[in-house]
Amino acid sequence: MIKESKKRIIVAVVFIPLFTLVIFLENPIYYSGIVSVFLLLGLLEYHSILRRVNINTFIWLNILLFIAILYGMLKFRIFKLDNLILYRFFTILIGYSVLMGILSAFTKNIKDSVMSVVFTLFGAFYIVILGSTIILLKNLGTYQTFFLFLVVWIYDSGAYFIGRTFGKRRIMPLISPNKSLEGLIGGIIVSLIIVTFLKYTTNIIPFDNLPYIFFMVITLCLSAQIGDLLESLLKRFCEVKDSSNIIPGHGGILDKLDSFLIATPVYYLLLML
């Protein structure tokens, strides 16, 4: 536990300042590029862990969908989801569905075909579509983007260390045995305290109304936890501990993206209201 915690701290100390710098760079291409690489690696990890339980998915179809959506966002510099953007998006989905139907038609086993289609579609929605909102978020403002990452980073760390130290009541032991109610509540409290402190000592919190800030923090913490549990469910199904071992003490790329894959679209929709 101590060695794992040290690895997590070292990686966080190195990675978080660097990514924070990328968020605050004026040119958004650096942010978009790094997030895109992370999403692509997370997508590859997703399909890789499914292969461990002999589920063959249409990985190249999801990669093509990701490239098409990324190209559209960069080419048209999307700032909000207007009718034209939605039309183009649904056009891409129609083409994706047609290709999916053609590929599944060549599968000899009906059960294998259904499994391939279901998990390919889930990967497309979970990582490609939901993950795309992480790229879109930068268009709504640098400080708005940083606020999301700040809250999720604080919550993940707070929930991890408090859960490790004081956790007794397991939230969903069959899905994630290490996730505790104490960690959940502790992570939220730590996030509220730190964000409130930063609100009154810096200018990096982009919202003025404190009750609204509390609402956003609690919503993002709960959304991040749901994202973490959703990936844990996938890992339990595939009987793996981590999506990969690429990040010491943290697991794989998907293990670090999971919280953002739910928290970001929720946050994005709240900002768009």
N, C-alpha and C positions, 0 to 999 in steps of 0.2 A: 504493500500500500504506500509506504513512504517513498520508495523508488519511483512508483508510478506518479505520485503527486509531484515529485521533483521534476520529472519529465514534463508534466503538464505545465508547471510553472515556467520552466525554461522556454518551452515552445511559445507560451503566451507572451512572455516578456520580449521575445524576439519578433513574433509575428504581429501582434496587435499594434505596436507603434508603426511598423512598416505599412500595414494595411490602412491605418488611420491616416498616414501621410498620403496614401493613394486616394483616399476619399476626399481629402482637402485639396488635391491638385486641381487646378483650374480646368485643364483639358480632361474631359470625361472618358477619353478613349482608353486611358490606362486603367481606370476603374472597370470599365466595360470589358476590357481584355482579360483582366485577372479573374473577374467573376465568371466570364465565359469559360475560361480554362478550368476553373473549379467545377462548374456545372458539367462540363464535358467529362472530366475525370470521375465525378460522382455518378454520372450516367453509365460510364464503363464499369464502375464498381458494382452498380445495381445489377447489370446484366451478368457480371462475373459471378456474384454470389448465387444467382439463380441457377447458373450452370452447375453449381456444386450439388444441387438436388435434381439434376437432369431435366431442368426446364429450359428448353431451347427457345429463345425469344428472337424477334426480328430486330436485332440490335442496329443494323445499318439503316433501317427505316426510321428509328428514333433519332439516330445521328443526323440523317437528312432533314428530319423535322426540326431539330435544334438549329441546324445551319440555316434553314429557310427562315425561321423566326428571327434568328440573330441578324441575318442579312437585312430583313425587313426593318428591324428596329434601327440598325445603323444607317441604312440608306435613307429612310424617311425621317430619322431623328424624332422618334415618337416622344411626345411630351404628355399626351393624355389619350385615352381610348375613345376616339370619336367614331362616327359611323363608318367612315372610309377605312379606318384601321381595322375595325371589327369585320368589315366586308372582306378585306384581304386576308385576315386571320382565318375566317371560316372557309375561304377559298382554299387555303393551304390545308385545312383540316379535311376538306372534301377529297382533295388529291391524296392525302395520307390514308384516308379510309378506303379509297379505291385500291391503292397499292396493298393495303392490309388484306383486303378481300382476295386479291389475286394471289398473294403469297400463301395465305391460309388454304386456298383451294388446292394447292399442290401437296399439302400434308396428307400422308397416308392414314394416319391414326387420328380418329375424331377427337379422342380425349386429349392427345398431345396438341392437336390444333387449337382446341378451346383454351388450354393452358397457355399456349404461346400467345394467342390473341389477348387474353385477359391480362397477363403480366406485361406484355408489350404496351398495351393501352395504359395500364397503371403507371408504368415508367414514364410514358409520354406526358401524362397529366401531372404526376407527382414531381418529376424533376424538370422536364422541359418547360411545361406551361407555367406551373407555379414558380419554378426557379427563374423564369424570365422576368418576373416582377422585381427580382433583386437588381437586375440591370436597369429596368425602368425607373426604379426609385431615385436614382441619382438625378433624373430630370426634374424632380420635384424640389430639389434643393440639397445643398451639401450638408447643412446642419440637420435637416430632416433625415437624411440618410444616416448620418453619424449617430443620431439619437436611437435609431433602431438597433444598430450594431452595439452601441454602448449598453443598452438595456439587456439585450440577449447575452452579451459577454458577461455582464455582471451577474445576471440570473444563473447562467450555466455554472459559473465558478462558485457562486454562493450556494446554490442547491447541491453541487457536488461535495464541497467541503463540509457544509453543515450536515448533509445527509450521511456522509461518511463518519462524522463524529457523533451525531446525536440520533441518527435515523433508527427507528424501531418499527413504526407502522408502515408497512409496505402498501403502495398505491395499487399496483397491479403485479403481484409476484409472479404470475405465469408469463407475463410479457417481459417485464424488466424487474428482476428480483432486487436490484440495488436502489430503485427509486422509492423514496419514502415521503410520507406526508410532512415530516419535519424538514426535509430538504426542500420540498415545494414551498412551504410557508416561509422558511428561512430565506430562500432565494428571493422571494417576492419582497420580504421586509428589507433585506440588504439592498435590493434594487431601489426601493422607495427612498431609503435613507441617503444613498449615494447620489441619486438623481436630484433629490431635494437640496442636498448640500451644494451640488454643482449649479443648481438653479440660482442660488443666492450668492454664490462666490465667483461665478464665471458667466460668460454670455453664450455658452455653447448649447444650452437647452432652448430649442426653437419655439417653445410655447410659453404663454404668460400665465394662464389660469392654472393654479395649483391643483384644484380638483380634477381638471381635465388631464393634467400631467399624471396624476395618480391613476386615473381611468386608463390612460394609454399604457402606463407601465404595467399595471395588473393584467390588462388584456394581452400585451405582448408576452409577458411571462407565461401566462396560461397557454397561449398559442405556441410558444416555443416548447413547452412541456408536451403538448399534444404532438408536435412534430417529432420530438425525440421518441415518444412512445410508439408512434406509427412506424418509425424505422426499426425500433426494437422488435415490434411484431414481425416485421419482415425478416429480421435476423434470426428470431426464434424459429420461424417457419423454415429457414434455410439452415438452421443449426450452426450458426457462426457467432462468434463473440463480437468481432469488428468487421466492418466492410472491407478493410485491408489493414496493413500495418505500416502505411507510408508515413504517418506522423507519430513519432515516439510519444507514448503515453496517452495519445488521443485516438488512435485507431486509423481509420481511413478518412478520405475527403468527405464521403457521404455522412460519416459520423459527425463531422463538423458542420455540414450543411443542413442536417435534418431539422434543427430548430428554426432555421431561417426559411425553410420551404413552406412552413405554415404561417409563421409570424409575419413574414414580409407581405404576402398577399392580403392578410388581414389588415396590417398597418397601411398598406397602399390604398385599400378601399376606404379606410377611415379618413385618410388624408384627402381622398377624392370626393368625399361627401360634401 
